[in-house]
Amino acid sequence: MGRKFQKKQKVDQLEIVPVDENPPLPPQRKSDDVIPKREKWVNKQRVLVFAARGISHRDRHLMRDIKTLMPHHRAESKMERAKTLSVVNEMCEMKHCNKAMLFEGRRKRDLYMWVSNTAGSEGPSAKFLIENIHTMAELKMTGNCLKGSRPLLSFDSKFDELPHLKLLKELFVQTYSVPHHHPKSQPFVDHVFTFTYLDNRIWFRNFQILSEDGGLSEVGPRYVMNPVKIFDGSFTGKTLWENPDYVSPSKQRQILKKSAKDKYVNRVEQKVQHEATRPINAYDGIDNEELFDDEDPIATAKILAAIAKKKQQEKEQKTPKSALTKKIKEKQLKAVKKVIDQKKAKVHKRAKKI
């Protein structure tokens, strides 16, 4: 008996074909079809940096330095002081900006800075008093960085503890950081912005990164931000936080003037006190100096007894304390009147000369 061998039929195996990442385009395309584009620049943050009328030359130079550090900024001409701050939202909308940085001057002395999220006028917005301004041209530091390069942002540990600083940190990150693949930016990271919270103020510094091990060199500018208020909306809305330690610069100057005035008043009072308490008779000598004239102990004992008797008699004849204080007050009043009359006479003489 022989075995019959049947030939096995071959089963076709499925081949794994790799998926083409870039499939070929169809030979024909309709005119209505939109061509898909791959955009690298996704984070389209634009910051409108401008000032209101009335800022000084130093404030203007600081604004120019900030513009050079932020290639994603948009410039705008000076805003008229008669306009309200709510107009800034419309200006940002026309310029296609979603952040705003407004510099506002007062009395050519004080500078205020507004940082706001103007996207849909939702806010929040923060107001700062800028102090200790030092521009790049003024400092002349050894550090240097490429214009348009992207910075690192370094924040103090306090920005993760206090609630109002957490909000400001997010606002600073969205405003100061340069978006990746921005057309005007350079693909390098060679400097770092530091925000340090000290003495209820935020200290801003700009450093060049020298080496990977942490070597830094300051570039500038440098300034201190004293937070005043944080608002719910963009330049409007409810007050979310207010600085309890904030004192306006005009109030500080008023306090300094008052202290200078008090110095003059104290000096006049001291003069009057000196005139009132000045002794009439010159210094005569040591009390009981006659004891040293005679070496006889019996004679000195007699002298001491006479002095004690004299003092007892003086005590009996002494006027009461109330009468003495009354006399001293009268004496002081006379001296004050005398000084006032002298000053009035000087003023009359000056008036006559004029």
LUMVEXPA-467397 format. One line per 5 residues: number of its first residue (from 1); their letters; for each residue x, y, z of C-alpha. Coordinates in Angstrom, 2 decimals, always signed. Example, Ala and Ser with C-alpha at 12.3 -4.5 7.8 and 13.67 -1.06 7.14 Angstrom:
1) AS) +12.30:-4.50:+7.80 | +13.67:-1.06:+7.14
// end
This chain:
1) MGRKF) +0.00:+0.00:+0.00 | +1.33:+3.26:-0.94 | +0.64:+6.63:+0.66 | -0.75:+9.42:-1.40 | +0.88:+12.78:-0.74
6) QKKQK) -1.27:+15.78:-1.39 | +0.39:+19.03:-2.28 | -0.34:+21.79:+0.26 | -1.87:+24.88:-1.17 | +0.12:+28.07:-0.52
11) VDQLE) -1.73:+30.68:+1.55 | -1.11:+34.27:+0.44 | +0.32:+36.32:+3.35 | -0.64:+39.97:+3.86 | +2.25:+42.34:+3.38
16) IVPVD) +2.72:+45.21:+5.90 | +3.11:+48.34:+3.84 | +4.56:+51.39:+5.69 | +2.23:+54.36:+5.78 | +3.61:+57.19:+3.74
21) ENPPL) +3.97:+60.30:+5.90 | +3.64:+62.58:+2.92 | +0.98:+61.04:+0.63 | +1.16:+62.19:-2.97 | -1.12:+65.04:-3.86
26) PPQRK) -3.98:+64.35:-6.27 | -3.17:+65.26:-9.87 | -5.98:+67.77:-9.92 | -7.13:+70.18:-7.24 | -10.32:+72.13:-7.08
31) SDDVI) -10.01:+75.89:-6.87 | -12.24:+75.98:-3.76 | -9.98:+73.68:-1.75 | -7.89:+75.38:+0.96 | -4.21:+74.49:+0.92
36) PKREK) -3.22:+73.17:+4.37 | -0.25:+75.03:+5.87 | +2.02:+73.94:+8.66 | +2.75:+76.98:+10.75 | +5.61:+76.89:+13.20
41) WVNKQ) +4.64:+80.21:+14.78 | +1.69:+79.13:+16.93 | +1.88:+81.41:+20.01 | +0.97:+84.73:+18.40 | +1.43:+87.05:+21.36
46) RVLVF) +1.76:+90.70:+20.40 | +2.38:+93.46:+22.96 | +1.45:+97.08:+22.30 | +4.18:+99.20:+23.98 | +3.50:+102.94:+24.04
51) AARGI) +3.26:+105.95:+26.38 | +0.91:+108.76:+27.28 | +1.96:+112.37:+26.87 | +3.94:+113.86:+29.75 | +6.77:+111.34:+30.31
56) SHRDR) +10.34:+112.56:+30.81 | +13.36:+111.81:+28.60 | +14.64:+109.07:+30.94 | +11.26:+107.32:+30.91 | +11.22:+107.50:+27.12
61) HLMRD) +14.69:+105.89:+26.96 | +13.51:+103.10:+29.29 | +10.55:+102.42:+27.01 | +12.93:+102.26:+24.01 | +15.14:+99.73:+25.86
66) IKTLM) +12.12:+97.52:+26.64 | +11.11:+97.64:+22.97 | +14.57:+96.40:+21.91 | +14.29:+93.49:+24.37 | +10.83:+92.49:+23.06
71) PHHRA) +10.85:+91.77:+19.30 | +7.16:+90.80:+19.49 | +6.11:+94.36:+20.41 | +4.04:+96.77:+18.33 | +4.72:+100.51:+18.50
76) ESKME) +2.13:+103.26:+18.76 | +2.26:+107.06:+18.94 | +1.74:+108.89:+22.23 | -1.75:+108.78:+23.68 | -3.46:+112.03:+24.57
81) RAKTL) -3.96:+112.56:+28.30 | -7.59:+113.62:+27.78 | -8.50:+110.10:+26.61 | -9.64:+107.48:+29.08 | -7.66:+104.28:+29.61
86) SVVNE) -10.48:+102.13:+28.21 | -9.48:+103.45:+24.73 | -6.32:+101.30:+24.95 | -8.44:+98.15:+24.39 | -9.69:+99.53:+21.06
91) MCEMK) -6.14:+100.52:+20.06 | -4.92:+96.97:+20.78 | -7.77:+95.52:+18.74 | -6.86:+97.71:+15.75 | -3.19:+96.70:+16.03
96) HCNKA) -4.08:+92.98:+16.52 | -2.41:+92.92:+19.94 | -3.56:+90.88:+22.93 | -1.27:+92.49:+25.54 | -0.57:+96.13:+26.37
101) MLFEG) +2.20:+97.96:+28.21 | +1.37:+101.62:+28.86 | +3.77:+104.16:+30.43 | +2.08:+107.07:+32.17 | +3.98:+110.10:+33.54
106) RRKRD) +2.95:+112.44:+36.35 | +4.49:+115.90:+36.92 | +7.55:+114.96:+34.83 | +8.81:+113.12:+37.93 | +6.85:+109.94:+38.54
111) LYMWV) +6.38:+107.07:+36.10 | +3.54:+104.54:+36.25 | +3.40:+101.37:+34.14 | +0.26:+99.43:+33.20 | +0.53:+95.77:+32.11
116) SNTAG) -2.75:+94.34:+30.82 | -4.28:+91.41:+28.99 | -6.47:+93.14:+26.41 | -7.78:+90.02:+24.64 | -11.54:+90.58:+24.64
121) SEGPS) -11.05:+93.26:+27.35 | -11.16:+90.45:+29.90 | -8.07:+91.41:+31.89 | -6.52:+91.24:+34.37 | -4.46:+94.42:+34.46
126) AKFLI) -1.87:+95.67:+36.97 | -0.59:+99.15:+37.78 | +3.01:+99.70:+38.97 | +5.03:+102.67:+40.16 | +8.46:+102.51:+38.46
131) ENIHT) +11.38:+103.49:+40.70 | +15.21:+103.51:+40.44 | +15.33:+103.66:+36.64 | +18.70:+102.97:+34.97 | +18.74:+102.68:+31.16
136) MAELK) +21.20:+100.68:+29.02 | +23.02:+103.80:+27.79 | +23.39:+105.07:+31.34 | +24.72:+101.85:+32.88 | +27.35:+100.87:+30.26
141) MTGNC) +27.55:+97.29:+31.55 | +29.97:+94.68:+30.20 | +27.19:+92.25:+29.21 | +25.83:+91.98:+25.69 | +23.20:+89.88:+23.92
146) LKGSR) +21.89:+89.36:+20.40 | +19.09:+91.70:+19.37 | +15.85:+89.77:+18.95 | +17.03:+86.66:+20.83 | +14.62:+84.85:+23.15
151) PLLSF) +15.08:+85.28:+26.92 | +14.69:+82.92:+29.85 | +12.41:+84.17:+32.64 | +13.57:+83.59:+36.21 | +11.19:+84.23:+39.12
156) DSKFD) +11.78:+84.39:+42.86 | +10.33:+81.60:+45.05 | +7.89:+84.17:+46.52 | +6.01:+84.18:+43.20 | +4.78:+80.65:+43.97
161) ELPHL) +3.66:+81.46:+47.54 | +1.63:+84.70:+47.51 | -1.64:+84.64:+45.47 | -1.30:+88.12:+43.92 | +2.28:+87.32:+42.85
166) KLLKE) +1.08:+84.11:+41.15 | -1.25:+86.24:+39.02 | +1.52:+88.75:+38.23 | +3.89:+85.91:+37.31 | +1.45:+84.58:+34.69
171) LFVQT) +0.96:+88.12:+33.35 | +4.74:+88.68:+33.08 | +5.28:+85.30:+31.39 | +2.72:+86.11:+28.69 | +4.01:+89.68:+28.21
176) YSVPH) +7.83:+89.49:+28.44 | +8.46:+86.04:+26.89 | +9.17:+86.04:+23.14 | +7.00:+83.47:+21.25 | +8.80:+80.54:+19.63
181) HHPKS) +9.45:+80.95:+15.86 | +8.39:+84.59:+15.91 | +9.33:+86.19:+12.56 | +11.34:+89.01:+14.19 | +13.05:+86.81:+16.78
186) QPFVD) +16.37:+84.97:+16.59 | +16.57:+81.22:+17.35 | +18.94:+81.71:+20.30 | +18.55:+81.94:+24.08 | +21.45:+84.04:+25.37
191) HVFTF) +20.00:+86.23:+28.15 | +17.71:+85.93:+31.18 | +15.16:+88.27:+32.77 | +15.08:+88.01:+36.58 | +12.08:+89.08:+38.69
196) TYLDN) +12.96:+89.26:+42.40 | +10.46:+90.13:+45.15 | +12.12:+92.13:+47.92 | +10.91:+94.91:+50.25 | +7.33:+94.64:+48.82
201) RIWFR) +8.70:+95.49:+45.35 | +9.59:+93.58:+42.18 | +13.19:+94.11:+41.00 | +13.80:+93.61:+37.27 | +17.27:+92.75:+35.91
206) NFQIL) +18.55:+91.57:+32.52 | +21.65:+89.31:+32.43 | +23.69:+87.79:+29.63 | +24.32:+84.03:+29.91 | +28.10:+83.63:+29.65
211) SEDGG) +28.41:+79.87:+30.18 | +26.31:+76.80:+30.91 | +27.53:+76.59:+34.52 | +25.63:+79.76:+35.45 | +28.05:+82.58:+34.61
216) LSEVG) +26.12:+85.86:+34.18 | +26.91:+89.43:+33.20 | +24.39:+92.26:+33.52 | +23.22:+93.97:+30.35 | +20.49:+96.38:+31.51
221) PRYVM) +18.12:+98.12:+31.83 | +17.24:+97.87:+35.51 | +14.20:+99.21:+37.34 | +11.98:+98.47:+40.35 | +8.22:+97.90:+40.09
226) NPVKI) +6.17:+98.90:+43.12 | +2.73:+97.23:+42.63 | -0.18:+99.57:+43.33 | -3.36:+97.72:+42.25 | -4.54:+94.70:+40.29
231) FDGSF) -7.85:+95.06:+38.42 | -10.29:+92.41:+37.24 | -10.73:+93.81:+33.71 | -8.42:+95.44:+31.20 | -7.76:+98.97:+32.62
236) TGKTL) -11.20:+98.76:+34.30 | -13.19:+96.52:+36.61 | -13.12:+95.58:+40.27 | -9.98:+95.85:+42.37 | -8.70:+92.33:+43.00
241) WENPD) -5.75:+93.43:+45.17 | -4.45:+96.71:+46.57 | -1.06:+97.37:+48.12 | -1.58:+98.41:+51.79 | +2.01:+99.72:+52.11
246) YVSPS) +1.85:+101.96:+49.03 | +2.45:+105.69:+49.56 | +2.23:+107.99:+46.54 | +5.40:+109.94:+45.60 | +3.66:+113.30:+46.08
251) KQRQI) +2.69:+112.25:+49.63 | +6.31:+111.26:+50.34 | +7.55:+114.65:+49.13 | +4.94:+116.36:+51.33 | +6.18:+114.40:+54.39
256) LKKSA) +9.80:+115.40:+53.62 | +8.82:+119.07:+53.37 | +6.99:+118.86:+56.71 | +10.02:+117.31:+58.39 | +12.22:+120.12:+57.01
261) KDKYV) +9.74:+122.67:+58.37 | +9.78:+120.99:+61.82 | +13.58:+121.37:+61.90 | +13.22:+125.16:+61.61 | +10.51:+125.27:+64.32
266) NRVEQ) +12.68:+123.19:+66.67 | +15.62:+125.51:+66.10 | +13.53:+128.58:+66.97 | +12.16:+126.85:+70.08 | +15.69:+126.03:+71.23
271) KVQHE) +16.74:+129.66:+70.79 | +13.74:+130.83:+72.84 | +14.50:+128.24:+75.55 | +18.12:+129.38:+75.69 | +17.11:+133.04:+76.03
276) ATRPI) +14.61:+132.21:+78.79 | +16.96:+130.06:+80.90 | +20.14:+132.12:+80.45 | +21.59:+133.18:+83.87 | +21.64:+136.93:+84.64
281) NAYDG) +24.64:+136.99:+87.02 | +28.01:+135.54:+86.17 | +29.43:+132.55:+88.04 | +30.66:+133.72:+91.50 | +32.61:+130.71:+92.73
286) IDNEE) +32.38:+127.49:+94.69 | +29.79:+127.22:+97.45 | +31.21:+127.27:+100.99 | +34.71:+128.12:+99.75 | +35.33:+130.01:+103.04
291) LFDDE) +35.73:+126.64:+104.77 | +39.16:+126.23:+103.17 | +40.46:+129.58:+104.35 | +40.83:+128.59:+108.04 | +42.55:+125.42:+109.23
296) DPIAT) +41.00:+125.54:+112.73 | +38.32:+122.76:+113.01 | +36.29:+124.66:+115.64 | +36.07:+127.71:+113.38 | +35.00:+125.57:+110.40
301) AKILA) +32.32:+123.87:+112.54 | +30.94:+127.30:+113.52 | +30.85:+128.34:+109.84 | +28.98:+125.14:+108.88 | +26.44:+125.71:+111.64
306) AIAKK) +25.89:+129.28:+110.40 | +25.40:+128.06:+106.82 | +22.86:+125.41:+107.93 | +20.96:+128.05:+109.93 | +20.94:+130.37:+106.91
311) KQQEK) +19.59:+127.61:+104.63 | +16.82:+126.83:+107.13 | +15.77:+130.50:+107.16 | +15.80:+130.59:+103.33 | +13.57:+127.52:+103.19
316) EQKTP) +11.05:+129.18:+105.48 | +11.04:+132.36:+103.38 | +11.05:+130.45:+100.02 | +8.17:+131.12:+97.63 | +5.90:+128.16:+96.70
321) KSALT) +6.49:+126.13:+93.51 | +3.39:+127.41:+91.67 | +4.61:+131.00:+91.98 | +8.02:+129.99:+90.61 | +6.52:+128.25:+87.56
326) KKIKE) +4.38:+131.31:+86.90 | +7.46:+133.52:+86.95 | +9.33:+131.18:+84.59 | +6.38:+131.17:+82.14 | +6.22:+134.97:+82.18
331) KQLKA) +9.95:+135.10:+81.53 | +9.64:+132.68:+78.60 | +6.72:+134.64:+77.11 | +8.73:+137.85:+77.25 | +11.64:+136.15:+75.48
336) VKKVI) +9.32:+134.72:+72.75 | +7.71:+138.15:+72.19 | +11.16:+139.68:+71.92 | +12.25:+137.17:+69.24 | +8.99:+137.64:+67.27
341) DQKKA) +9.35:+141.45:+67.35 | +12.93:+141.13:+66.05 | +11.77:+138.95:+63.13 | +8.89:+141.34:+62.30 | +11.33:+144.24:+62.24
346) KVHKR) +13.59:+142.34:+59.79 | +10.62:+141.60:+57.51 | +9.56:+145.30:+57.52 | +13.10:+146.35:+56.63 | +13.16:+143.94:+53.67
351) AKKI) +9.74:+145.17:+52.50 | +10.93:+148.79:+52.61 | +14.03:+147.95:+50.58 | +11.91:+146.28:+47.88
// end
